[in-house]
Amino acid sequence: MERRRCRARGVRFANRPDGKAREVVGVGPAVMDLFSSRRRAITAKLAGWVDEMRRNATRLGDAKADIAVGKISGPVGTHASVPRSWCARASS
């Protein structure tokens, strides 16, 4: 297949620097990125995961701060938002 493309289109292939695949010689990374739908899909998905993990880290930090000052007991101190199983464990 590669030989047919070389003859038909006058292009050359060479091993990538990482040795994992071959690519067309003379095509720059910016041009390859324009045609790489797989890379765009992976990059978009990864960006979504990174945003989600940043939000989770922020929420975890906020939760630690809230618990440290007793905000877990609720606005009137009744602990209505705390599951009963937690209360049983805390008292034993």
C-alpha positions as CSV (number, residue, x, y, z in Angstrom):
1,M,0.0,0.0,0.0
2,E,2.8,2.4,0.9
3,R,4.6,1.6,-2.3
4,R,1.5,2.3,-4.4
5,R,1.0,5.7,-2.7
6,C,4.7,6.6,-3.3
7,R,4.4,5.8,-7.0
8,A,0.9,7.4,-7.5
9,R,1.5,10.5,-5.5
10,G,5.2,11.0,-5.5
11,V,5.6,11.0,-1.8
12,R,8.1,9.3,0.6
13,F,7.5,7.6,3.9
14,A,10.0,7.4,6.8
15,N,9.9,6.1,10.4
16,R,8.8,8.6,13.0
17,P,11.4,9.7,15.6
18,D,9.6,7.6,18.2
19,G,9.8,4.5,15.9
20,K,6.2,3.6,16.5
21,A,4.9,4.4,13.0
22,R,5.7,5.8,9.6
23,E,4.8,9.2,8.2
24,V,5.0,11.1,5.0
25,V,8.3,13.0,4.7
26,G,8.0,16.8,4.3
27,V,4.6,17.2,6.0
28,G,5.0,19.3,9.1
29,P,3.3,18.6,12.5
30,A,0.9,21.5,12.1
31,V,-0.5,20.1,8.8
32,M,-0.7,16.6,10.3
33,D,-2.7,17.9,13.2
34,L,-5.2,19.4,10.8
35,F,-6.0,15.9,9.5
36,S,-5.7,13.9,12.7
37,S,-9.3,13.4,13.8
38,R,-8.2,10.8,16.4
39,R,-5.8,13.2,18.0
40,R,-8.4,15.9,18.1
41,A,-10.9,13.5,19.8
42,I,-8.4,12.3,22.3
43,T,-7.2,15.9,23.1
44,A,-10.8,17.1,23.6
45,K,-11.6,14.2,25.8
46,L,-8.4,14.6,27.8
47,A,-9.2,18.3,28.3
48,G,-12.6,17.4,29.6
49,W,-11.1,15.0,32.1
50,V,-8.5,17.6,33.2
51,D,-11.3,20.1,33.9
52,E,-13.3,17.5,35.8
53,M,-10.3,16.6,38.0
54,R,-9.6,20.2,38.7
55,R,-13.2,20.8,39.8
56,N,-13.1,17.6,41.9
57,A,-9.8,18.8,43.6
58,T,-11.4,22.2,44.3
59,R,-14.5,20.5,45.8
60,L,-12.4,18.3,47.9
61,G,-10.5,21.2,49.3
62,D,-13.7,23.1,50.0
63,A,-15.1,20.0,51.8
64,K,-12.0,19.7,54.0
65,A,-12.3,23.4,54.9
66,D,-16.1,23.1,55.7
67,I,-15.6,20.0,57.8
68,A,-12.7,21.6,59.7
69,V,-14.9,24.4,61.0
70,G,-17.9,22.2,61.7
71,K,-20.1,23.2,58.8
72,I,-21.1,19.6,58.4
73,S,-23.6,20.0,61.2
74,G,-25.9,22.1,59.0
75,P,-27.2,25.7,59.4
76,V,-28.8,25.1,62.8
77,G,-26.4,22.5,64.2
78,T,-28.8,19.5,64.0
79,H,-26.5,17.3,61.9
80,A,-29.5,16.6,59.6
81,S,-27.3,16.2,56.6
82,V,-25.1,13.6,58.3
83,P,-26.1,9.9,57.7
84,R,-27.1,8.1,60.9
85,S,-24.5,5.4,60.3
86,W,-21.8,8.1,60.7
87,C,-23.2,9.1,64.0
88,A,-23.3,5.5,65.3
89,R,-19.6,5.1,64.3
90,A,-18.6,8.4,65.8
91,S,-20.2,7.5,69.2
92,S,-18.6,4.1,69.5
